[in-house]
Amino acid sequence: MAYRSLREFVDTLDKAGELVRIKEYVNPELEIAEITDRISKTPDRNKALLFENTGTDFPLLINSMGNQKRMCIALGVENLDDVMHEIEALFKTLSTPKNGMLEKLAMLPQLGKFASWMPKVVKGRGACQEVVMREPDLSKIPILKCWPEDGGPFVTLPAIHTREPHTGIRNIGMYRMQVFEKDMTGMHWHKHKVSARHYNEYKKLGKRMPVAVALGGDPVYTYAATAPLPDNVDEYMLAGFLRKKKVELVKCITQPEIEVPADADFIIEGYVDPNEDLIWEGPFGDHTGYYSLPDWYPRFHVTAITHKKDAIYPATIVGIPPQEDAWIGKATERIFLAPIKMTMVPEITDMNMPVEGVFHNLVIATINKEYPGQGAKVMNAMWGAGQMMFNKILVLADGKVKIDNYLELAQYVFNNINPVTDVYFSQGPMDVLDHSCSKLGFGGKMCIDGTRKWEEELTEPLVPFKLAPSFSKEQLMTAHPEISSLNDVLARKYDIPVLFVAVKKERPGHVAAVHEQLCANPALAGIKMILYVEHTVNAADIADVLWRFCNNMDPRRDNMYGGKDRNILGLDGTRKTKKLDNFERPWPNIIAANKETIALVDAKWDKLGLGNLIISPSLRYATQLYRGGASVLDEE
């Protein structure tokens, strides 16, 4: 389905009972984000929010794709798997050998579909240019400051358009934009991103780089800007495929080299001068649930802002999961499963990215296994596939396992692993936002091959696990006072040989020493893995444990084997410091609203039309924050 405007999408959400209109004034600085955080983390109250009084001329839409239903409405499908099945069918049709003339002629309608998806440049101005702000002023737009330690307001849903200077090939990506002046922002282009490569080419040429930013319009545009497409594949071709209608583009007014969707709500036109000094950008409360810390990035100079007469400003917040971005990621997981199966990993049957893994950190895949060593083959193929190169932890199981039933999955995987032979460690490129790497953008990876083992893969029989009768959580915690909490529920109740341990680390090598001591205890016989997190985390909350653990561990650096047979794998997911771990990089704080914002939102809650008061999710993390603002003081 193609939406003619963001406003039409808003009306569709409203009719579906998925929107709340908020007429009370809410400050875009911190307050809108705090309200959205409460709503997005309350499943039975999770709605899109339209803030109609922002202190500017424009309403603000947020959390519009923040659950499965709204994500499906945005893409015009009943189920996210519908897109995957359509792509799979298309691949099969195009790749099947065609023997006769009639079969070849039958392909013409399919080829015609491709033409109907390709974007088209139209003459004249588009609806996005009904109003032209030739003296651009970003303060006229309700741009959010989301979290207390953010470096300033950030544009959070920008579809950023650039062109490769030699080939003219377009790229649309989504990168946060910190507002510094009324007509200047930063451009948060990581070195792995296509726009960064375009920037480097302009730098070699010594030329200014034209850039345009689209906001709003059909929500498919926003999704397409986030999609992990291969290089040189036009994002607007994907958008045309998803909406079943080609995207109409118009030339920018002050940057005519760039074309943008005619029906977008806002266009921010400008340029980046590669010869200009970079700007110190950040911090920013990021999708990992931690602040991404400041660094040097290019300056974007705004030359014009254009918009529809009835424009709606779209925004999102990211932070401790779950947030709206989890559902955008879920759409990517489902949509891109078919291309992965058809072109790179044919044995894969399903894939899941748990929200606690914040996209790249944790990926689960099931495969049709037909020979020994196939798990390792899949591991290497996936780590070489596009943005899967950033994956930190990969878990493999057989195709018959229900991938979204995490309890059943864990039972299956741990019944099928020997921690010594079936857990692989590697290293490679990592997301620049991964703060656990000793070096920026380069770190360790781990694959847990939980597939059924063939005889050739076994070094010893796999014995079913049963927790020893002598195991006592209380006795262990008494013997090890540095353990603040210990979760044995999976081992005790479900026969899954895993423990979660929160430990207060006070000296170098402390976690490794605790692991040795625990593994020497006969009561831990049969345990295969112990996950360690810092003492401020409640080990009973498995979702929180996994979120913190996946963020804070470099698998290659932070693994340790203990026990008489060195077969109990420990993984250190605690915070790393220079003093205790010889870790040289600054460590970020987790993200939480401040008490002043929480109090302001509490005071106006009854006027918002959102039902009974929802307690701020940030309050549960107040005891887990460290001193030092966005960057933790090393002595903490």
N, C-alpha and C positions, 0 to 999 in steps of 0.2 A: 504494500500500500504506500502511495506517495502522499505525504502531507504537503499542502500548499504553503503552510507557514507554521511557525512554532505555536502561534495562537490556536491554529486548528488542532494541533497535538494537545494543547492545554484543554481545549473544549472536549476532546475525546477522553482524556483522563477524567475530567469532571463528570461526564456522563457515565463512565465506568465506576464511579465511586472511589477513584484513586487520587483525588486532589482535595486539598483544603486551601481555601482562599483566606489569607490573613490580612485584615483591614487595618489593624492597629499598627502604629509606627514601630518599626523594629530597626535598630541601628545595624548597618552592614558591618560595622567594626565589632567583631566578636559575638554579638548577640544572635545574629542569624545562624551562624555556625553552631552555637550552643544549642539552639532550638532544634536544628536539623540533626545534630548528634543524638539528642534524646529520642527523636522520632525514628531515626533510621535503626536504632538499637532496640526498638520495642515492636516486635513482629506484628502484634495485633493492632497497632496504631500507626504502622509504617505507611505514610502517604507522601505523594508529591506535595510540595508547598509552594504556593504563589504568594509572595509578599507584595502586597499592592501599595504599601506606603513605605518607601525606602528613603525618603528625604530627597529624592531626585524625581525627574519626570518619568522614570521607567520602573515598572514592576520587575521583580526578580523571581525566576523559577529555579527551584533546587530539588534534588532527590527525585527527579522526574523519571529516572530509570532505576530506581532503588529497590525493586523487587522483581521476581520473575515475571509476574503479570505485566508490569509496566514496561519491562524490557521487551516482552513479546509485542505489546501494543506499539512500542516505538518502531520495531522492525516489521510490523504488520503480519505477524504469524501467530498461530495458535500455540505452538511449542517451539522452543529454540532448536530442537532436533530437526524440525521441518526444513530449515535452511541446509543443515548438513546432508540430509537425504536428497535434497534437490541438487546440491553440488555433486554428490556422489553419482547420481543418475546421469548428470550432464557429462562428467568425466568418462563414465563407462560408455555412453553413446558416442562420444567423440573419439575414444580410443579403440573401439571395436573395429576389426578389419571390415572393409566394405568391398565385396567381391563384384557385384554387378552394378550396371548403370543406374538401375532403379534404386538400389540401396544408397548409392552416392547422391542421387537426386533427393532422396528422403532426408538427407542431412541438411538441405538448404534452409528449412525453417529454423533449425538449431543455430546455424551460422547467422541467420537473420536476427536471432535473439542477441547475439554478441553486438551487432550494430546498434540495436535498440538500447543497449546499456551504455554506450560510449557517450561521454559528455559532449555537449554542443555549445559553442560560443554564439551568442545572439547579439545583434546590433543594438545600439542605444543603451539606455540606462535600465537597470533593474529596480525592482521594488526596494532592494537594499540601499538604493541611492536616492530615495525620495527626499531625504533631508541630508544636506551636506554641511558638515561643521568644518569650514576651511581653516578656522583657528582652533585646532583640536584641543579639547580639554577633557582628559580622562576622569576628572573629578565629577563630571556631569553624569557619569555612569555609576551605578551602585556596586562598585567593585569591592569584594570582601577582604577583610582581614579576618582570618579564620581562627588563629590560635595565639595565645598571649606572647609567645616568643618569636612569632613571625616577623620578618624584617620589614614588613609593611603590607599594604593591600596587594593581592595577587589576582590576576585573571586566571581562572581555573578550568575553563572549558573552551580554550581557543583552538580553532582549526587553523594552523599556521601554514601558509602557502609560500613555497619557494620554488625556484627553477634552477636546474643545473646550467651553468652559463654556456657550456659548449654544445650540449645536445638540446637544451630547452625543455628537458623532461621535468614534469611537475612532480612535486612531493607535497603531501599534506600530512602534517604530524601534530601531535598535541604536546606542548611543552608549557609549563607554567610561565607566567609573565609578571614579575614584580614591578609595581608602579613606583617610579622614583620622582617624576615630575609630571606636570599636566600633559606633556607631550613626549615622555620618554619612559621606557620600561627596560628590563633586562630580557635576554633571550636564553633560556635555560637549555642550551643545546649540548647534551652529553656527547662525548667523542665517538660513541658507537652509532649515533643517529645520522640519518640521511641529510638532514638540514645542516648538521655540523660539517659534513663532507662538502655540501654546496658552499658553505661559508669559507672553507679552506681553499676551494677553487677560485672564488672571488678574491680572496687574499692574494693568491698567486698572480692574478691579473691586475691587482691594484685598483679594483673597481668597487663602487658601492653595490650592495646587494639589495635589490627590491624585495620587499616582503609585504604580505597582506594577511590579516587575521580575520576570519569569519566567525561570527557568533550567532547561534540560533538557526532558524530555518528548519527544514526537515531534520528530526533527531538522528536520522540515518547519517547525516553529514558528520555529526559529532562522533558517532560510533566508528565510521570509516576512518576518521583521523587517528583513532587509537589502534586500528587493526594492524597486526604484524604481517603486512604484505611483503612479498619479495621486492627487491629493488626494481625500479622501473615499471612496476605495475601501478597504474593510476588508481588512486583511492576512489575517484569518482566513477570509475567503472564498477568497483564493488558496490558503491552507493546505488548506481543505476540498477545493478542486478538485484539488490535487496529491495528496492522500492518499486521495481518493475516499470521504471520510467527514467529516461535519461536526465541527467542533471544539466540544467541550462545555466551557462556562465556568462558573465559580463566582464568587460575590462575595467580595472580600477581607474579612478579619475586622475590621481597624481602618480600612480605607479602602473602605467598601462601595459607593462610587460606581464603583469600578474592578472589572472582571471579568477573570479570568485563566484559563488552561487548567487544567482539573480534574486533569489527569495530569502536570503539570509536576513537576520534582524539587524545585525551591526556588521560593518566592515571597518577595520582599523588599518589604514594604509601607512606605509613608511619604508624605511631603509635601515640597513645595518652597514656601517663603514668598517670594513675589516682592518683598516689602518689606524683606527681609533683605539685609545686605551680601553681595556676591559673595565667592567664595573664589579664591585664586590657585592654579590647577590646572595640573598638568604639572610637568616635561616628560614625554613619553611616546614610546617607540620605535614609530613608526607604520608603516602599510602602504606608505608611500612609500620605505621604507628609510632614512629620516632621522627624527631626533627632531622631533616637533611641540613647539613651545616653549610655556612657560607663558602663561596668560592668565586673565582673570577669568570665572568661570562660577558658576551657581547652586549652592546647597547643597541636598543631599537628606537629610532627616532620617528615619531608619528607625524605624517604630513597631512593627513586628513582622516576624519571619522565620518562615515555615512551611516544612515539607518532608515528603517521604515518609520512611517509616521506613528504607527501603533506598536513599536518595537517592545519586545520582552527580553530582558537580559538573562541568559542562562548561566548558571553557576553550579558548582559542586563543592563538597568538602571531602578531604581524605584525612585519615587518621587511624586510630586503633580500630581494627575491624570488629563488626561488619559496617561498611559504608556503601554508598552507591556504586563505587568503582568495582566492588566485588561482583555485581551483576553484569557490569560491562565486561569484566573478565570472564564471567560464566558464558556470556554470548560468544566470546572469542574461543573459549574452550570447545564449545559445541560446533561452531561454524567451521573452525579450521581443523577439526578432527578428520574430515573427509580428505582434504588435500594432503595431510600428513600420511594417511593410510594409502592413498592412491599414488603418491609420488616418492615417499621416503621410507616409511616403515609399514610395509604391507601387512605384517602380522599383527599390528595393533588393532584391538577391538574396541577399546574405550579409554577415555582419559578424564581425569578429575584433578582440579586444582583447589584444594580446600582453602576456605577463606583465611584460616589461621596461617597459611603459608604465604599470604600476600603475593600471589601470582608466581613468581619465579622460584621462590624458596622451596616449595614442596609441590611435586607433581606425582600423581599416581597414574599408572597405566596398566591395562591388562592386554595380554597378547595370546595368540594361538601359537603355542610352543610345539615345535615338531622335531627338534634335535637338541642335543646337549650344547650348552654355550650360547644358546639363542638369546638369553637374557642380556649377556654382555654385548652381543651384536646390536640389540635394540638400544642399549645404553649409549653406545658410541654413536649410533645413527641419530638418536634424539639430541645428544649434546652437540651435534654438528648441524642441527636443523634450525636456521633462522634464529629467532629470539630464544629458542630453547637452549642456546649456548649459555644463557645466564642462569639456567636451573642449578640449584644447589643440592637438593635432595630428591632423588628419583626412586620411587617404590614400584616394583613390578610384581604382578600376580598373573594367574592364568585367566583366560577369557571367561570362564564360567562364574567367576567371583562377582558379586554385586559390588560395584566399585564405590557406590555412595552409601553403603552400609559399613561404616568404619569399624564397627565391632567385629562383624563377620570377616572383613578384610584383614584386620589385625590378627585374628585367630588363624586365618589361612597362611598369611605371610610368615608369622613366627613359627608355625608348625613346619615350615619348609625352608628355614634358614639355619645354617651353621654360621655364627657370626664371624668365624675366622675365614671361611672360604666363600661366603655368599654376600659379603658386604665389600664393595669395591670403592677405592678412593682414587680421585684424580684431581686435576687442577686445570684452570682455564679462565677465560674471560668471565667476569661477574658484573652484575648491575652496579653502576657507579653509586647507587644509593645503598649498597650493602656495606654497612659500617663495620662488619665483623672481619672483613679482609685485612690482612696486615698491610697490603699494598692496594691503593685505590684501583678498583675495577679488575682485580686479579686475585683469585683465591681458590679454595678447595671445593670439591664436589664429592658426593657420596651416592652410590646406587645400592639399594637393598633388593636383591633378587629373590623375591618370595615365590617364584614359580616352582611347580613340582619338579623335583630333581630326577634326572635320568641317572642310571647306574654309573655312567662315566663321570658324573659330576660329584659323586659322593666319596668322601674320604672316610666316613664312619656313619653308622646308622643314625637316623634322626629319631630321637626318643620323645614321645609325648610328655609334655610338662605337667607337673603337679607340684604346687608349692609345698615345701617341707613343713610338716606339722610343728617343727620347732621354731618356725619363723615368727618373730614378734616385732612389729613395728615399734612398739613402746620400748622394748629392750634395746633395739638399735639406736633409737633417738637418745635414750639415756646414756648409752655407751659413747655416742658421738654428739656432744652438745652443740657442735657447729651446724648440725642438721636442724633447720627450723621447721620443716614439714616433710613428710614422706607419704607418697600415695602408692599403696599396694593393691588397689582395688582390681586392676586388670589381672594381676597375678593370682590374687586370692579368690576372686569371684568368677573369673572367666578363663582361667588357665592360660593366660597370655604372659609369657615370661619377661615382663618389663616392669621396671620401677621408675617413679619420678621422684627426685630428691632435690629439695631446696636447701642450699648450703651457704653459710656465711663464710666467705673466703677471707682469710686474715694474713696469709703468708704465701710466698712463692711456692708453687707446687702443691698447694693445699688440697685442691680438688682431686688431683692424682693420688695423693696420700689417702684421702678418704675412700677413694675407689679401691685401692689396694686392700685397705682394712676391711671394707664391706665384703669384697670378693673372697677374702680369707675365711669368712664366717661360713661354716657348713650349712647354716640355715638358708643360704642363697643358692644352694645346689640347683642347677637347671635354669637359673636366671640367665637370659641371653643379652639383655641390654639394660643399662641404667642411664637415664637422661637427667643431667644436672642443670638446675637453674639457680639464680641468685636468691638469697634468703628472703627478699621482700615479696617474692611470688608465693602464692598459696598453691602448693603442689596438688591439692584436691581439685583445683579448677583446671581440668585437662586442656580445655580450649586456650586458656591464658598461658598455660605452661608451653603448649606447642607454639603459640605465637611468639613468646619471648625466646624460646629455645631456637626456633628456626631463624630468627633474626640475629642471634648473638653467637652462633657457632660457625666456625670455619671447619668443615669436616676433616680435612686433611691435617690441619694443625691441632685440632682439639679432640682427637680420638685417643683412647688408651685401652689396652686390654689387661684384664686382671684375672685372678684366680689361679689355682694350681696348674690348670691346663691352658692358661692364658686365653680363655674362650668366653669371657664376659666382657662385652664391649661397653665402655663408658664414653659418653659424649658430653663435653663441657660447654653448656649453653649459658654460662655466667657472663657477666660484664667483664671486659678485659681492661686492664690498666697498665700504665708504664711501671708502676711500683711492684705490682704482683705478677705481671705477665710479660713484662718487657714489650708492651704494646705501645707503639709510638704515635698512632693516630688519635685525634680527639674522639671521644665517645659521646654520642648524642643522648639526650633525655627522651623519655617517652612523652607523649602528647596528652595534655589535660587542660581543661578550662581553668581559669583562676577563680578564686572564691568571689571576687567582685562581680564578674560576669554571671556566675551562677546565681548570686543574690538578685541581680537585676532581672534576670529571666524569671526566676521564681516569683518576683513581685508582680510581673505583668502577665503571668501565665493564664490567669482567669479571663483575660481580655483577648486571648489569641484564638479561641474557638477550637482548641485541641483536646478538650475533655479534661479529665482529672490530671492533677500535677504528675508529671513524670520526673522522678528524681534524676539528677545529672549523673550520667555514667562516669564522669570524671572523678566523682567523689570516691569511687572504689580504688582509684589509682593514686590518691593523694599520698598514701604512705609509701608508694613505690617510686616517687619522684626523688631525684638527687639534687643537691645544691649546684648552682652554676648556670642556670638558665637553659638555653637550647643545648649547650655543650656542658657535660658534667665535669666538675672539678676533679682532677685526678686523685686527690687525696681522699675523696669521698669513698 
